[in-house]
Amino acid sequence: MISYLDFEKPVAQLDERIAELRAAAESDEVDIAAELKRLETKSADLLASTYASLTPWQKTQVARHPNRPHFRDFVEHAFDDFVPLGGDRLYGDDQAILGGFAKLDGRRIMLIGHEKGHDTETRIKHNFGMGKPEGYRKAIRLMELAGRFGLPVVTLVDTSGAFPGVEAEERGQAEAIARSTEACLALPTPMVATIVGEGGSGGAVALASAERVLMLEHAIYSVISPEGCASILWRTAEKAADAAQAMKVTAQHLKRLKVIDRIIREPVGGAQRDPVATAKSLGKAIGEEIDALSNLPAETIRRMREERFLQIGAS
């Protein structure tokens, strides 16, 4: 069942009318095929025009859609032979950040990413994708393992930010994020990061400091959430839409600013309407980037990584 966002209400009303006509057609001999086709075409056109002109705040809502595909969905539909590896060998196993060996169209890779969960039980289990220090230390361990085996690293970023709880701070959250970012920059093998939903603050950068950074079409990437920015600037989260506009959080803005390198198209209406097609497009794009980087020496890859981040914001 589709979960409609507020700005999709006109589409929802049309789809509701279509569902009513289909139900009536099952118990009525009247031929309403022509009317059904007309309404379906109208709904599809309205959905396409709506998504062609989304505001940054509306894109934020799409990036947070409850049915949007997450790490496990991409593992199922874009990767093969995933072997999860757990634990940081220091404290425990954080379920907000998952990773392990995998294959992408025959290419052996190390796959790491945030998992938010899909319902109340799994969202609590995965802490809504907010990694703790042990999650980032697990990511460091897996990146170092990838370096020893000569495997490319692929990361799927989807977090509102690292977990800000007291226990996380007690276990060295800031230090773990910094060292995870350092591990990305020091990696001797190719690294491709993709922002698949939210890319929030240092919790995202710690898994996205790659030489190639991709984004799904309706994902967002920012130093702070629009609500957080609005609370700081205007003392109210009600200005979140204004903050999203000013912060340039969308893939389209960030591509022009050269913060990211490539935008991956989503199905009309967002990734949540066809997770399988989204996963296939994501896998194809990542595979192309890995192939382009596969024959470069380690020092060249490291230098590419450093230069792309040093150039961000430079005039």
WOZI-V755375 format. One record per pair of residues at least 24 apart in sequence whose ideal C-beta (glycine too) atoms are under 6 Angstrom apart, sorted by the first residue. I is the first residue (numbers start at 1). GAP is how many residues later the second one is. Records with the same first field share a line. If there is no record, write none. Layout:
I: GAP ; GAP
This chain:
3: 63 ; 64
5: 56
7: 51
11: 32 ; 35 ; 36
14: 29
15: 28
47: 221 ; 222
48: 220
51: 218
56: 188 ; 189 ; 193 ; 194
57: 184 ; 187
59: 159 ; 191
60: 160 ; 166 ; 184
62: 156 ; 208
63: 134 ; 135 ; 155 ; 156 ; 157
65: 207
67: 205
68: 129 ; 203 ; 204
69: 202 ; 206 ; 209
70: 45 ; 46
71: 27 ; 42 ; 44 ; 85
73: 202
74: 82 ; 205
77: 199 ; 202
78: 201 ; 204 ; 205
79: 25
88: 46 ; 49 ; 50
90: 47
91: 43
92: 42
94: 37 ; 38 ; 40 ; 41
95: 30 ; 31
96: 30 ; 31 ; 33 ; 34 ; 35 ; 39
97: 34 ; 38 ; 42
99: 43
104: 179 ; 183
105: 182
108: 43
109: 42 ; 43 ; 45
110: 32 ; 36 ; 41 ; 43
111: 43
112: 27 ; 30 ; 43
113: 42 ; 43
114: 44 ; 45
129: 29 ; 30
130: 29 ; 33
131: 31 ; 72
132: 31 ; 36
133: 35 ; 38 ; 39 ; 40 ; 43
136: 40 ; 41 ; 44 ; 70
137: 39
139: 41
140: 39 ; 40 ; 43
143: 40 ; 44
146: 43
147: 40 ; 41 ; 42
150: 39
152: 37 ; 38 ; 138
153: 38
154: 38 ; 132
155: 38 ; 52
156: 38 ; 40
157: 38 ; 42 ; 47 ; 50 ; 51
158: 38 ; 39 ; 40
159: 41 ; 44 ; 45
160: 38 ; 40
161: 39 ; 40 ; 42
162: 41
177: 25 ; 29
180: 26
181: 24 ; 25 ; 28
184: 25
185: 24 ; 120
188: 110
190: 100 ; 103
192: 94 ; 97
195: 24 ; 26
211: 90 ; 93 ; 94
212: 49 ; 77
213: 47 ; 48
214: 48 ; 50 ; 71
215: 36 ; 45 ; 48
216: 48 ; 50
217: 34 ; 46 ; 48 ; 49
218: 48 ; 52
219: 32
220: 29
221: 33
222: 25 ; 27
259: 53
